Amino acid sequence: MLQFLQTNWYFWVIPLLLIVGIPIIARRRRTRREWEEMSQRKRRDEALNEALRNPHLERDNSGPERPMAISWEDRAVNEKKKRDNSPLVELVLLSEYSHRKYVYRLDQPIRIGSGVDNQMELHWEGVAPRHCEIFLNQEKPCVRSLMGAETCLIRGKASAPVGSGGVYLNNGDYIRLGAAEVQFRMLKG
């Protein structure tokens, strides 16, 4: 038996290498993927901060590693460079193929819906003409449904329906309007 193991060493060495090597390779891949995600978030945050500092600066957004385009609402950028203390809100429209970002000032309510009179127009299935609005209540951001539309707030793994009274929002909350999903973030103004 000992002679068989000595002559056929690869029968026991190769499975041993596989048992030890596969977890090491998987751990390396996972840490590399986490590092790439962190560096992508850092580049995105730096690009967003630069866009907030210089909103009218022309940028070359070509190339796969470039940040996503930001659509500015007219009231979000103060052309006279006056100090405006109203908070900035970033709304990210999540879809299967892309993420579209919108930045607003929260000095007035932000209406979301499929109608043309809304600040954020969503022409998705199940989105009412005036679906919901985001507003400040005692210096805290809130969302409320309009016209009896079904709006759902998703925080972590929990979800709750939003009524006409409103629900307070936290950074990173998701708002589901029909088939559309919007992520809410407060930005430092």
C-alpha positions as a LaTeX table, in Angstrom:
\begin{tabular}{lrrr}
\hline
Residue & $x$ (\AA) & $y$ (\AA) & $z$ (\AA) \\
\hline
Met1 & 0.00 & 0.00 & 0.00 \\
Leu2 & 2.82 & 2.39 & 0.87 \\
Gln3 & 4.50 & 1.67 & $-2.41$ \\
Phe4 & 1.24 & 2.47 & $-4.27$ \\
Leu5 & 0.98 & 5.88 & $-2.52$ \\
Gln6 & 4.62 & 6.67 & $-3.28$ \\
Thr7 & 4.34 & 5.85 & $-6.98$ \\
Asn8 & 0.88 & 7.42 & $-7.42$ \\
Trp9 & 1.34 & 10.55 & $-5.33$ \\
Tyr10 & $-0.86$ & 12.66 & $-7.61$ \\
Phe11 & $-3.96$ & 10.69 & $-6.50$ \\
Trp12 & $-3.82$ & 12.28 & $-3.07$ \\
Val13 & $-1.84$ & 15.53 & $-3.70$ \\
Ile14 & $-4.12$ & 16.96 & $-6.39$ \\
Pro15 & $-7.38$ & 16.61 & $-4.35$ \\
Leu16 & $-5.57$ & 18.07 & $-1.34$ \\
Leu17 & $-4.44$ & 21.08 & $-3.40$ \\
Leu18 & $-7.98$ & 21.55 & $-4.69$ \\
Ile19 & $-9.47$ & 21.40 & $-1.20$ \\
Val20 & $-6.99$ & 23.99 & 0.09 \\
Gly21 & $-6.70$ & 26.14 & $-3.05$ \\
Ile22 & $-10.35$ & 26.72 & $-4.01$ \\
Pro23 & $-11.30$ & 28.63 & $-0.82$ \\
Ile24 & $-8.16$ & 30.78 & $-1.14$ \\
Ile25 & $-8.98$ & 31.69 & $-4.75$ \\
Ala26 & $-12.63$ & 32.41 & $-3.86$ \\
Arg27 & $-11.57$ & 34.67 & $-0.97$ \\
Arg28 & $-9.18$ & 36.59 & $-3.26$ \\
Arg29 & $-11.89$ & 37.09 & $-5.88$ \\
Arg30 & $-14.36$ & 38.32 & $-3.24$ \\
Thr31 & $-11.89$ & 40.85 & $-1.78$ \\
Arg32 & $-10.96$ & 42.07 & $-5.27$ \\
Arg33 & $-14.63$ & 42.54 & $-6.19$ \\
Glu34 & $-15.25$ & 44.45 & $-2.93$ \\
Trp35 & $-12.23$ & 46.67 & $-3.62$ \\
Glu36 & $-13.47$ & 47.41 & $-7.17$ \\
Glu37 & $-16.94$ & 48.34 & $-5.84$ \\
Met38 & $-15.42$ & 50.64 & $-3.21$ \\
Ser39 & $-13.22$ & 52.39 & $-5.76$ \\
Gln40 & $-16.20$ & 52.77 & $-8.11$ \\
Arg41 & $-18.26$ & 54.34 & $-5.28$ \\
Lys42 & $-15.36$ & 56.67 & $-4.47$ \\
Arg43 & $-15.07$ & 57.78 & $-8.13$ \\
Arg44 & $-18.84$ & 58.30 & $-8.26$ \\
Asp45 & $-18.84$ & 60.38 & $-5.06$ \\
Glu46 & $-15.90$ & 62.49 & $-6.28$ \\
Ala47 & $-17.62$ & 63.09 & $-9.63$ \\
Leu48 & $-20.87$ & 64.04 & $-7.90$ \\
Asn49 & $-19.07$ & 66.44 & $-5.54$ \\
Glu50 & $-17.27$ & 68.02 & $-8.51$ \\
Ala51 & $-20.57$ & 68.32 & $-10.38$ \\
Leu52 & $-22.16$ & 70.01 & $-7.36$ \\
Arg53 & $-19.24$ & 72.47 & $-7.08$ \\
Asn54 & $-19.12$ & 73.31 & $-10.82$ \\
Pro55 & $-22.54$ & 72.48 & $-12.32$ \\
His56 & $-22.02$ & 74.27 & $-15.65$ \\
Leu57 & $-18.56$ & 72.84 & $-16.41$ \\
Glu58 & $-18.52$ & 70.74 & $-19.61$ \\
Arg59 & $-17.33$ & 67.20 & $-19.03$ \\
Asp60 & $-16.31$ & 64.38 & $-21.32$ \\
Asn61 & $-18.53$ & 61.49 & $-20.23$ \\
Ser62 & $-17.22$ & 59.01 & $-22.75$ \\
Gly63 & $-15.67$ & 55.74 & $-21.71$ \\
Pro64 & $-16.89$ & 52.91 & $-19.50$ \\
Glu65 & $-15.21$ & 54.12 & $-16.30$ \\
Arg66 & $-16.69$ & 57.62 & $-16.47$ \\
Pro67 & $-19.37$ & 58.65 & $-13.96$ \\
Met68 & $-22.98$ & 58.59 & $-15.01$ \\
Ala69 & $-24.58$ & 61.76 & $-16.37$ \\
Ile70 & $-26.45$ & 63.88 & $-13.85$ \\
Ser71 & $-29.64$ & 65.64 & $-14.88$ \\
Trp72 & $-30.01$ & 68.97 & $-13.14$ \\
Glu73 & $-33.30$ & 70.51 & $-12.26$ \\
Asp74 & $-33.23$ & 74.29 & $-12.87$ \\
Arg75 & $-33.89$ & 75.16 & $-9.24$ \\
Ala76 & $-31.06$ & 72.90 & $-8.02$ \\
Val77 & $-28.34$ & 75.17 & $-9.40$ \\
Asn78 & $-28.28$ & 78.78 & $-8.28$ \\
Glu79 & $-26.66$ & 80.76 & $-11.11$ \\
Lys80 & $-26.13$ & 83.87 & $-8.96$ \\
Lys81 & $-23.92$ & 81.83 & $-6.57$ \\
Lys82 & $-25.96$ & 82.95 & $-3.56$ \\
Arg83 & $-25.82$ & 80.79 & $-0.47$ \\
Asp84 & $-28.99$ & 78.69 & $-0.38$ \\
Asn85 & $-29.49$ & 76.68 & 2.79 \\
Ser86 & $-32.15$ & 74.36 & 1.39 \\
Pro87 & $-30.93$ & 70.74 & 1.38 \\
Leu88 & $-30.03$ & 68.91 & $-1.82$ \\
Val89 & $-31.72$ & 65.63 & $-2.67$ \\
Glu90 & $-30.41$ & 62.98 & $-5.06$ \\
Leu91 & $-33.03$ & 60.70 & $-6.57$ \\
Val92 & $-31.70$ & 57.67 & $-8.45$ \\
Leu93 & $-34.11$ & 56.00 & $-10.86$ \\
Leu94 & $-33.19$ & 52.32 & $-10.85$ \\
Ser95 & $-33.88$ & 50.22 & $-13.90$ \\
Glu96 & $-32.64$ & 46.94 & $-15.25$ \\
Tyr97 & $-30.10$ & 48.54 & $-17.57$ \\
Ser98 & $-29.13$ & 51.88 & $-16.07$ \\
His99 & $-29.33$ & 54.25 & $-13.14$ \\
Arg100 & $-30.41$ & 57.83 & $-13.82$ \\
Lys101 & $-29.61$ & 60.44 & $-11.20$ \\
Tyr102 & $-31.56$ & 63.63 & $-10.54$ \\
Val103 & $-30.54$ & 66.36 & $-8.08$ \\
Tyr104 & $-33.11$ & 68.75 & $-6.57$ \\
Arg105 & $-33.24$ & 71.44 & $-3.92$ \\
Leu106 & $-35.83$ & 70.65 & $-1.29$ \\
Asp107 & $-37.01$ & 74.24 & $-0.78$ \\
Gln108 & $-40.34$ & 73.22 & $-2.40$ \\
Pro109 & $-42.01$ & 69.81 & $-2.60$ \\
Ile110 & $-40.72$ & 67.53 & $-5.36$ \\
Arg111 & $-43.63$ & 65.92 & $-7.21$ \\
Ile112 & $-43.07$ & 62.59 & $-8.94$ \\
Gly113 & $-45.45$ & 61.12 & $-11.50$ \\
Ser114 & $-46.17$ & 60.49 & $-15.16$ \\
Gly115 & $-47.71$ & 63.93 & $-15.80$ \\
Val116 & $-45.80$ & 66.79 & $-17.44$ \\
Asp117 & $-46.34$ & 69.14 & $-14.47$ \\
Asn118 & $-44.10$ & 67.05 & $-12.16$ \\
Gln119 & $-40.48$ & 67.80 & $-11.32$ \\
Met120 & $-39.58$ & 64.14 & $-11.98$ \\
Glu121 & $-41.51$ & 62.52 & $-14.84$ \\
Leu122 & $-41.73$ & 58.73 & $-14.78$ \\
His123 & $-43.51$ & 57.14 & $-17.72$ \\
Trp124 & $-43.59$ & 53.66 & $-16.25$ \\
Glu125 & $-46.39$ & 51.17 & $-15.86$ \\
Gly126 & $-48.50$ & 51.85 & $-12.77$ \\
Val127 & $-47.24$ & 55.42 & $-12.19$ \\
Ala128 & $-50.11$ & 57.90 & $-11.73$ \\
Pro129 & $-50.05$ & 61.42 & $-13.25$ \\
Arg130 & $-49.35$ & 62.84 & $-9.77$ \\
His131 & $-48.11$ & 59.84 & $-7.82$ \\
Cys132 & $-46.20$ & 61.14 & $-4.78$ \\
Glu133 & $-44.20$ & 64.06 & $-3.48$ \\
Ile134 & $-41.12$ & 64.52 & $-1.31$ \\
Phe135 & $-41.22$ & 67.47 & 1.08 \\
Leu136 & $-39.70$ & 68.78 & 4.32 \\
Asn137 & $-41.61$ & 68.32 & 7.56 \\
Gln138 & $-39.89$ & 69.91 & 10.58 \\
Glu139 & $-36.55$ & 69.92 & 8.66 \\
Lys140 & $-36.85$ & 66.17 & 7.92 \\
Pro141 & $-37.55$ & 64.76 & 4.45 \\
Cys142 & $-40.86$ & 62.95 & 4.01 \\
Val143 & $-42.72$ & 61.22 & 1.18 \\
Arg144 & $-46.50$ & 61.07 & 0.77 \\
Ser145 & $-48.86$ & 59.58 & $-1.78$ \\
Leu146 & $-51.03$ & 61.86 & $-3.88$ \\
Met147 & $-54.47$ & 61.15 & $-5.30$ \\
Gly148 & $-54.70$ & 57.71 & $-3.65$ \\
Ala149 & $-51.79$ & 56.27 & $-5.65$ \\
Glu150 & $-50.06$ & 53.19 & $-4.27$ \\
Thr151 & $-46.57$ & 54.09 & $-3.07$ \\
Cys152 & $-44.33$ & 51.74 & $-1.09$ \\
Leu153 & $-41.32$ & 52.67 & 1.06 \\
Ile154 & $-38.55$ & 50.04 & 1.23 \\
Arg155 & $-35.99$ & 50.31 & 4.03 \\
Gly156 & $-33.57$ & 47.41 & 4.19 \\
Lys157 & $-35.68$ & 44.26 & 4.03 \\
Ala158 & $-38.83$ & 45.92 & 5.41 \\
Ser159 & $-41.43$ & 47.65 & 3.29 \\
Ala160 & $-44.45$ & 49.76 & 4.20 \\
Pro161 & $-47.22$ & 51.48 & 2.26 \\
Val162 & $-47.07$ & 55.26 & 2.15 \\
Gly163 & $-50.29$ & 57.13 & 2.87 \\
Ser164 & $-51.36$ & 60.70 & 2.27 \\
Gly165 & $-50.05$ & 61.69 & 5.72 \\
Gly166 & $-46.46$ & 60.93 & 4.79 \\
Val167 & $-43.54$ & 58.87 & 6.03 \\
Tyr168 & $-40.08$ & 60.13 & 7.07 \\
Leu169 & $-37.23$ & 59.19 & 4.73 \\
Asn170 & $-33.72$ & 58.00 & 5.59 \\
Asn171 & $-30.67$ & 58.05 & 3.35 \\
Gly172 & $-30.71$ & 55.03 & 1.07 \\
Asp173 & $-34.46$ & 54.38 & 1.28 \\
Tyr174 & $-36.21$ & 53.12 & $-1.85$ \\
Ile175 & $-39.58$ & 54.39 & $-3.06$ \\
Arg176 & $-41.59$ & 52.05 & $-5.30$ \\
Leu177 & $-44.11$ & 53.73 & $-7.59$ \\
Gly178 & $-45.86$ & 51.19 & $-9.78$ \\
Ala179 & $-43.12$ & 49.41 & $-11.72$ \\
Ala180 & $-40.55$ & 52.16 & $-11.02$ \\
Glu181 & $-38.13$ & 52.25 & $-8.09$ \\
Val182 & $-36.36$ & 55.40 & $-6.90$ \\
Gln183 & $-33.57$ & 55.58 & $-4.32$ \\
Phe184 & $-33.50$ & 58.63 & $-2.02$ \\
Arg185 & $-30.33$ & 60.33 & $-0.73$ \\
Met186 & $-29.78$ & 63.60 & 1.08 \\
Leu187 & $-26.68$ & 65.54 & 0.03 \\
Lys188 & $-24.79$ & 68.17 & 1.97 \\
Gly189 & $-25.61$ & 71.54 & 0.41 \\
\hline
\end{tabular}
